[in-house]
Amino acid sequence: MNLENKTCEPCNGNSVKLDEPAALKLLKSLDDNWSIVDGGRKLVRQFKFKGFAKATAHANLAAFIGDKEGHHPDIQFGWGYCHVTFTTHDLGGLSENDFICAAKLDQVVA
């Protein structure tokens, strides 16, 4: 599906909230460690590391990608972990933008 080659569309009131079948179809194009949670409203991936520096680096990568795309993730990190969550807050659920950013993060960390 080459989501990593797409660019996020600005959220301008015309964005489309994905239904469950569409979200699950896009999920198949991502790394197996991504999952859809919170009743289909969030796309999450949990990274585990030995130490703090790699967790910080992954948090910075996710932040950089989100900022570049204008679609910002929620990030939690600390010693040994980095949790990245994408959601389209304006829609109260998932849009294609969430999967585009996740695919771009997958490409960088692969």
Backbone as a chain_set.jsonl record, in Angstrom:
{"seq": "MNLENKTCEPCNGNSVKLDEPAALKLLKSLDDNWSIVDGGRKLVRQFKFKGFAKATAHANLAAFIGDKEGHHPDIQFGWGYCHVTFTTHDLGGLSENDFICAAKLDQVVA", "coords": {"N": [[0.822, -1.193, 0.0], [2.153, 1.13, 0.396], [2.143, 3.281, 2.288], [4.095, 4.796, 3.523], [5.032, 6.44, 1.549], [3.168, 8.358, 1.187], [1.69, 11.563, 2.011], [0.579, 13.279, 4.872], [-2.721, 14.571, 5.056], [-3.946, 17.828, 5.703], [-5.885, 18.391, 8.641], [-8.901, 19.586, 8.22], [-11.556, 19.653, 8.714], [-12.663, 18.163, 6.738], [-11.677, 15.659, 6.889], [-11.734, 12.072, 6.964], [-13.089, 9.79, 9.167], [-11.966, 6.595, 9.906], [-13.69, 3.524, 9.461], [-14.038, 0.378, 11.216], [-13.399, -1.932, 9.489], [-11.868, -0.657, 7.454], [-9.748, 0.448, 8.923], [-8.564, -1.883, 9.96], [-7.697, -3.063, 7.608], [-5.693, -1.241, 6.777], [-3.997, -1.548, 8.942], [-2.798, -3.996, 8.455], [-0.76, -3.375, 6.729], [1.253, -2.39, 8.239], [4.0, -2.751, 10.623], [3.94, -5.717, 12.602], [3.788, -5.152, 15.302], [2.148, -3.005, 15.837], [-1.025, -1.988, 17.097], [-4.585, -1.657, 17.272], [-6.444, 0.149, 19.538], [-8.556, 1.099, 22.344], [-11.3, 1.027, 21.637], [-11.092, 1.243, 18.87], [-10.111, 3.758, 18.416], [-7.439, 4.493, 18.614], [-4.064, 4.056, 17.499], [-1.413, 2.124, 18.351], [1.992, 1.502, 19.376], [4.421, -0.262, 21.129], [7.668, 0.097, 22.115], [10.543, -1.588, 23.301], [13.531, -1.357, 25.197], [16.981, -1.659, 26.265], [17.846, 0.437, 28.397], [18.006, 4.082, 28.537], [18.761, 5.924, 26.533], [18.197, 4.891, 23.91], [15.431, 4.728, 24.037], [14.778, 7.422, 24.27], [15.785, 8.343, 21.833], [14.049, 7.038, 20.029], [11.628, 8.206, 20.767], [12.163, 10.815, 19.985], [12.427, 10.403, 17.208], [9.79, 9.652, 16.511], [8.489, 12.011, 17.226], [9.719, 13.825, 15.46], [8.91, 12.835, 12.933], [6.116, 13.109, 13.172], [5.941, 15.909, 13.465], [6.989, 16.767, 11.035], [5.045, 15.803, 9.307], [2.859, 17.15, 10.212], [1.122, 15.963, 11.919], [0.684, 14.938, 14.915], [1.996, 12.611, 17.256], [1.074, 11.028, 20.387], [3.347, 10.537, 22.899], [5.007, 8.455, 25.14], [7.737, 7.897, 27.224], [10.545, 6.363, 28.813], [13.025, 4.906, 30.974], [13.949, 2.201, 29.189], [11.643, 1.975, 27.596], [9.4, 3.09, 24.99], [6.418, 4.399, 24.101], [4.248, 4.848, 21.493], [1.541, 6.622, 20.243], [-0.872, 7.099, 17.838], [-3.546, 9.099, 16.797], [-6.425, 10.713, 15.467], [-7.3, 13.484, 16.735], [-9.254, 15.459, 16.207], [-11.233, 14.001, 14.966], [-11.894, 12.103, 16.774], [-10.989, 9.537, 16.544], [-9.493, 7.207, 14.242], [-7.671, 8.11, 11.298], [-6.501, 8.048, 7.892], [-4.123, 9.432, 8.052], [-2.964, 8.713, 10.515], [-2.039, 6.135, 10.041], [-0.273, 6.589, 7.962], [1.756, 8.068, 9.259], [2.569, 6.125, 11.124], [3.563, 4.162, 9.381], [5.712, 5.536, 8.273], [7.296, 5.818, 10.547], [7.817, 3.103, 11.039], [9.409, 2.572, 8.8], [11.704, 4.069, 9.337], [12.696, 2.943, 11.699], [13.198, 0.359, 11.02]], "CA": [[0.0, 0.0, 0.0], [3.113, 2.226, 0.356], [1.715, 4.411, 3.109], [5.252, 5.628, 3.85], [5.262, 7.373, 0.447], [2.094, 9.352, 1.175], [1.823, 12.724, 2.89], [-0.647, 13.522, 5.635], [-3.598, 15.654, 4.636], [-4.302, 18.676, 6.841], [-7.213, 18.196, 9.229], [-9.607, 20.839, 7.966], [-12.993, 19.407, 8.796], [-13.056, 17.253, 5.658], [-11.036, 14.36, 7.109], [-12.657, 10.95, 7.094], [-12.817, 8.838, 10.245], [-11.993, 5.244, 9.364], [-14.475, 2.509, 10.153], [-13.201, -0.736, 11.661], [-12.803, -2.706, 8.391], [-10.835, 0.137, 6.767], [-8.6, 0.545, 9.829], [-7.917, -3.194, 10.01], [-7.012, -3.26, 6.325], [-4.468, -0.458, 6.82], [-3.148, -2.126, 9.977], [-2.056, -5.109, 7.854], [0.402, -2.87, 5.996], [2.217, -1.915, 9.219], [4.708, -3.745, 11.422], [3.021, -6.515, 13.422], [3.734, -4.662, 16.676], [1.113, -1.983, 15.971], [-2.369, -2.495, 17.371], [-5.669, -0.675, 17.395], [-6.988, 0.029, 20.89], [-9.506, 2.116, 22.811], [-12.505, 0.986, 20.819], [-10.812, 1.616, 17.486], [-9.782, 5.184, 18.324], [-6.004, 4.762, 18.702], [-3.095, 3.146, 16.903], [-0.304, 2.158, 19.311], [3.12, 0.572, 19.302], [5.281, -0.179, 22.3], [9.053, -0.295, 21.88], [11.275, -1.896, 24.531], [14.976, -1.21, 25.045], [17.818, -1.773, 27.462], [18.422, 1.749, 28.666], [17.23, 5.306, 28.342], [19.145, 6.662, 25.325], [17.452, 4.412, 22.739], [14.027, 5.125, 24.22], [14.732, 8.845, 23.953], [15.988, 8.474, 20.385], [12.811, 6.641, 19.347], [10.639, 9.258, 21.036], [12.517, 11.937, 19.113], [12.082, 10.026, 15.825], [8.331, 9.748, 16.363], [8.144, 13.437, 17.28], [10.194, 14.443, 14.224], [8.019, 12.417, 11.844], [4.831, 13.76, 13.382], [6.059, 17.336, 13.198], [7.187, 16.918, 9.587], [3.768, 15.512, 8.644], [1.786, 17.98, 10.772], [0.189, 15.031, 12.558], [1.55, 14.684, 16.058], [1.651, 11.485, 18.111], [1.248, 11.078, 21.83], [4.537, 9.728, 23.159], [5.434, 8.242, 26.518], [8.984, 7.159, 27.225], [11.351, 6.35, 30.028], [14.079, 3.904, 30.914], [13.591, 0.909, 28.625], [10.409, 1.906, 26.804], [8.83, 4.224, 24.264], [5.08, 4.066, 23.622], [3.809, 5.832, 20.504], [0.112, 6.529, 19.956], [-1.413, 8.003, 16.825], [-4.991, 9.233, 16.698], [-6.83, 12.0, 14.905], [-8.095, 14.045, 17.829], [-10.423, 16.175, 15.668], [-12.256, 13.029, 14.566], [-12.165, 11.175, 17.863], [-10.697, 8.187, 16.058], [-8.379, 7.029, 13.317], [-7.742, 8.517, 9.895], [-5.368, 7.53, 7.132], [-2.92, 10.12, 8.536], [-2.367, 7.938, 11.605], [-1.352, 4.991, 9.443], [0.851, 7.142, 7.2], [2.834, 8.363, 10.222], [3.051, 4.855, 11.664], [4.363, 3.525, 8.33], [6.967, 6.286, 8.175], [8.088, 5.436, 11.715], [8.274, 1.736, 10.761], [10.473, 2.626, 7.801], [12.905, 4.624, 9.956], [13.232, 2.07, 12.751], [13.43, -0.994, 10.485]], "C": [[0.867, 1.257, 0.0], [2.654, 3.473, 1.103], [2.879, 5.348, 3.402], [5.579, 6.638, 2.763], [4.187, 8.45, 0.349], [2.431, 10.492, 2.13], [0.505, 12.935, 3.606], [-1.415, 14.709, 5.068], [-3.939, 16.509, 5.851], [-5.718, 18.37, 7.335], [-7.959, 19.527, 9.13], [-11.125, 20.669, 8.034], [-13.494, 18.46, 7.727], [-12.438, 15.865, 5.819], [-12.088, 13.286, 7.348], [-12.2, 10.04, 8.228], [-12.972, 7.437, 9.67], [-12.922, 4.346, 10.168], [-13.559, 1.322, 10.452], [-12.612, -1.547, 10.505], [-11.686, -1.95, 7.664], [-9.581, 0.247, 7.622], [-7.844, -0.78, 9.883], [-7.17, -3.505, 8.72], [-5.693, -2.497, 6.306], [-3.479, -1.012, 7.849], [-2.28, -3.253, 9.411], [-0.804, -4.646, 7.113], [1.497, -2.344, 6.924], [2.962, -3.079, 9.871], [3.705, -4.443, 12.339], [2.881, -6.017, 14.858], [2.758, -3.511, 16.89], [-0.211, -2.656, 16.303], [-3.341, -1.33, 17.479], [-6.333, -0.918, 18.74], [-8.032, 1.12, 21.141], [-10.731, 2.194, 21.898], [-12.305, 1.447, 19.394], [-10.399, 3.062, 17.312], [-8.294, 5.484, 18.285], [-5.188, 3.649, 18.069], [-1.835, 3.232, 17.761], [0.779, 1.134, 18.981], [3.998, 0.82, 20.518], [6.655, -0.732, 21.939], [9.694, -0.556, 23.235], [12.766, -1.881, 24.242], [15.676, -1.544, 26.35], [18.473, -0.41, 27.65], [17.501, 2.892, 28.295], [17.516, 5.976, 27.006], [18.359, 6.21, 24.095], [15.97, 4.764, 22.837], [13.851, 6.593, 23.844], [14.881, 9.071, 22.45], [14.724, 8.108, 19.622], [11.7, 7.658, 19.579], [10.904, 10.46, 20.131], [12.208, 11.637, 17.65], [10.581, 10.165, 15.58], [7.886, 11.204, 16.357], [8.543, 14.143, 15.984], [9.267, 14.111, 13.053], [6.671, 13.103, 11.97], [4.873, 15.24, 13.056], [6.196, 17.597, 11.698], [5.867, 16.729, 8.835], [2.625, 16.407, 9.137], [0.725, 17.128, 11.444], [0.917, 14.404, 13.74], [1.072, 13.539, 16.936], [1.69, 11.86, 19.59], [2.376, 10.096, 22.131], [4.78, 9.671, 24.66], [6.738, 7.464, 26.45], [9.687, 7.306, 28.568], [12.402, 5.276, 29.874], [13.5, 2.595, 30.372], [12.326, 0.854, 27.783], [10.116, 3.218, 26.084], [7.494, 3.756, 23.696], [4.608, 5.2, 22.705], [2.345, 5.574, 20.184], [-0.254, 7.564, 18.902], [-2.932, 7.952, 16.894], [-5.281, 10.579, 16.06], [-7.817, 12.609, 15.882], [-9.361, 14.735, 17.324], [-11.571, 15.237, 15.308], [-12.676, 12.118, 15.714], [-11.927, 9.734, 17.46], [-9.538, 8.205, 15.085], [-8.69, 7.556, 11.921], [-6.545, 7.903, 9.175], [-4.066, 8.183, 7.599], [-2.206, 9.329, 9.63], [-1.537, 6.783, 11.049], [-0.165, 5.439, 8.583], [2.024, 7.406, 8.136], [3.411, 7.088, 10.82], [3.946, 4.146, 10.647], [5.709, 4.226, 8.173], [7.871, 5.96, 9.363], [8.635, 4.018, 11.537], [9.488, 1.753, 9.826], [11.779, 3.1, 8.437], [13.526, 3.665, 10.957], [13.543, 0.649, 12.267], [14.901, -1.322, 10.413]], "O": [[0.388, 2.336, -0.352], [2.77, 4.588, 0.594], [2.686, 6.559, 3.518], [6.318, 7.591, 3.008], [4.285, 9.353, -0.481], [3.343, 10.386, 2.95], [-0.564, 12.786, 3.013], [-0.831, 15.711, 4.656], [-4.196, 15.968, 6.927], [-6.626, 18.124, 6.542], [-7.674, 20.469, 9.87], [-11.873, 21.464, 7.466], [-14.633, 17.998, 7.796], [-12.653, 14.99, 4.98], [-13.176, 13.552, 7.859], [-11.059, 9.578, 8.243], [-13.976, 7.126, 9.029], [-12.942, 4.396, 11.398], [-12.422, 1.281, 9.98], [-11.415, -1.833, 10.531], [-10.671, -2.544, 7.301], [-8.469, 0.151, 7.104], [-6.614, -0.792, 9.855], [-6.119, -4.146, 8.75], [-4.676, -3.037, 5.868], [-2.267, -0.95, 7.646], [-1.145, -3.438, 9.85], [0.113, -5.437, 6.893], [2.547, -1.903, 6.458], [2.599, -4.242, 9.692], [2.74, -3.831, 12.796], [1.953, -6.417, 15.561], [2.561, -3.083, 18.027], [-0.484, -3.765, 15.842], [-2.962, -0.188, 17.741], [-6.736, -2.039, 19.053], [-8.337, 1.937, 20.272], [-11.137, 3.269, 21.455], [-13.224, 1.978, 18.771], [-10.339, 3.555, 16.186], [-7.905, 6.606, 17.961], [-5.561, 2.476, 18.096], [-1.249, 4.308, 17.884], [0.527, 0.076, 18.405], [4.278, 1.962, 20.884], [6.786, -1.88, 21.514], [9.429, 0.157, 24.203], [13.213, -2.33, 23.187], [15.045, -1.69, 27.396], [19.547, -0.153, 27.107], [16.386, 2.7, 27.811], [16.607, 6.542, 26.398], [17.901, 7.046, 23.317], [15.332, 5.063, 21.828], [12.882, 6.957, 23.177], [14.179, 9.899, 21.869], [14.361, 8.793, 18.667], [10.915, 7.935, 18.672], [9.974, 11.048, 19.579], [11.77, 12.528, 16.921], [10.156, 10.724, 14.569], [7.012, 11.589, 15.579], [7.787, 14.967, 15.468], [8.888, 14.991, 12.28], [6.141, 13.622, 10.987], [3.949, 15.771, 12.44], [5.596, 18.528, 11.162], [5.605, 17.414, 7.846], [1.546, 16.419, 8.544], [-0.437, 17.526, 11.53], [1.677, 13.45, 13.575], [-0.096, 13.484, 17.32], [2.265, 12.877, 19.978], [2.354, 8.956, 21.666], [4.762, 10.688, 25.354], [6.844, 6.486, 25.71], [9.448, 8.241, 29.333], [12.645, 4.789, 28.77], [12.665, 1.961, 31.018], [11.966, -0.218, 27.298], [10.527, 4.296, 26.513], [7.45, 2.82, 22.897], [4.578, 6.364, 23.104], [1.956, 4.444, 19.889], [0.021, 8.754, 19.059], [-3.523, 6.881, 17.034], [-4.451, 11.486, 16.116], [-9.008, 12.299, 15.864], [-10.421, 14.614, 17.938], [-12.737, 15.629, 15.341], [-13.7, 11.441, 15.63], [-12.578, 8.82, 17.966], [-8.705, 9.111, 15.107], [-9.816, 7.458, 11.435], [-5.677, 7.303, 9.809], [-3.011, 7.552, 7.546], [-0.976, 9.285, 9.662], [-0.448, 6.499, 11.55], [0.837, 4.731, 8.496], [3.154, 7.016, 7.845], [4.624, 6.987, 11.002], [4.979, 3.588, 11.017], [6.73, 3.572, 7.962], [9.085, 5.839, 9.199], [9.797, 3.762, 11.853], [10.465, 1.035, 10.043], [12.848, 2.585, 8.109], [14.75, 3.58, 11.057], [14.087, -0.162, 13.017], [15.269, -2.417, 9.987]]}, "num_chains": 1, "name": "protein.A"}
